[in-house]
Amino acid sequence: MDLGPYLLLASLEGAVQAAVLALTAVGLSLVFGVMRVVNVAHGEFFMLGAVFAWWIATFFGGHPAIGFIAALLLAPLLAGIVAVIVDWLVLKRLEYDPEGTIVATIGVLYIIQQVVLMTYGPDARPVEAPFSHRFYLPWFGYSSYKLFVIVAAAVILVGVWFVMAKSRIGLILRATQLDRETATAFGIEVNRVYALVFALGAALAAMAAVLIVPIQQAHYLMGGDPLLLSFIVVIIGGLGSLRGTVLAAVLIGMSDGIISVFFTPTLAKILATLLVAMVLVYRPNGLFGTRSA
């Protein structure tokens, strides 16, 4: 039996999963790293991105590329606006207390889920890909759109790194992350920074959903798996470490794709959970997390 075609297919599918997972998990990691808030509703912002993408694509109609481009621009913006409202109504009033915000974001999760159920409905609905060409490899043809998802996610992640490492906004975010009181003393409006970070985290999750929704249909319960896998990735990579989050997403996404093809998706989830347990035992701060003093 020639394993080459199966291994290549599994690797490509794993790379698609890793790309989308990296975007989603980086948003979660960014929120925790700067705000010290564990956003349990993060998966629902992913789901909102997919639902907004369907609404926007349906509204524009015409060629699928028009609706997709509009969704790629507008859905993350709309999810970010929802996140700013959640920050203002809930998180800010709790003064970003770590324990309180966990309970509060669980409530936000169910509120968003039920609002979408009442307005969007229980049915899963597809968004047509902007193009449907096939890229021919030695053994088979592969969707060019899936290859686009990998490249687009990589470009967005490089953009996030550039903003965090090279821009003035990134400097302000890192200063707030290191010492909130000192940042306030230097005139940084920390509450506005927190609102921006929470919106950015939601927008990244929504952007990941827009990329994946032509492959996986939009559904009001689709936020569960991205949330679970994002937590797994963030724990393995290290809370607040963007580099660790991306590397862990590649590890989990690729292994999930390969194991799912050769065995079962359930086994992939079991192995990922075992890996989390081992990391928590031997590296409690994650593979790239900063050790506590």
Stockholm file with secondary structure:
# STOCKHOLM 1.0

chainA/1-293         MDLGPYLLLASLEGAVQAAVLALTAVGLSLVFGVMRVVNVAHGEFFMLGAVFAWWIATFFGGHPAIGFIAALLLAPLLAGIVAVIVDWLVLKRLEYDPEGTIVATIGVLYIIQQVVLMTYGPDARPVEAPFSHRFYLPWFGYSSYKLFVIVAAAVILVGVWFVMAKSRIGLILRATQLDRETATAFGIEVNRVYALVFALGAALAAMAAVLIVPIQQAHYLMGGDPLLLSFIVVIIGGLGSLRGTVLAAVLIGMSDGIISVFFTPTLAKILATLLVAMVLVYRPNGLFGTRSA
#=GR chainA/1-293 SS CCCHHHHHHHHHHHHHHHHHHHHHHHHHHHHHHHHCCCCTTHHHHHHHHHHHHHHHHHHHCSSHHHHHHHHHHHHHHHHHHHHHHHIIIIIGGGTTCHHHHHHHHHHHHHHHHHHHHHHHCSSCBCCCCSCCCEEECSSCEEEHHHHHHHHHHHHHHHHHHHHHHHSHHHHHHHHHHHCHHHHHHTTCCHHHHHHHHHHHHHHHHHHHHHHHTTTSCBCTTTTHHHHHHHHHHHHHHCTTCHHHHHHHHHHHHHHHHHHHHHSCHHHHHHHHHHHHHHHHHHCTTCSSCCCCC
#=GC SS_cons         CCCHHHHHHHHHHHHHHHHHHHHHHHHHHHHHHHHCCCCTTHHHHHHHHHHHHHHHHHHHCSSHHHHHHHHHHHHHHHHHHHHHHHIIIIIGGGTTCHHHHHHHHHHHHHHHHHHHHHHHCSSCBCCCCSCCCEEECSSCEEEHHHHHHHHHHHHHHHHHHHHHHHSHHHHHHHHHHHCHHHHHHTTCCHHHHHHHHHHHHHHHHHHHHHHHTTTSCBCTTTTHHHHHHHHHHHHHHCTTCHHHHHHHHHHHHHHHHHHHHHSCHHHHHHHHHHHHHHHHHHCTTCSSCCCCC
//
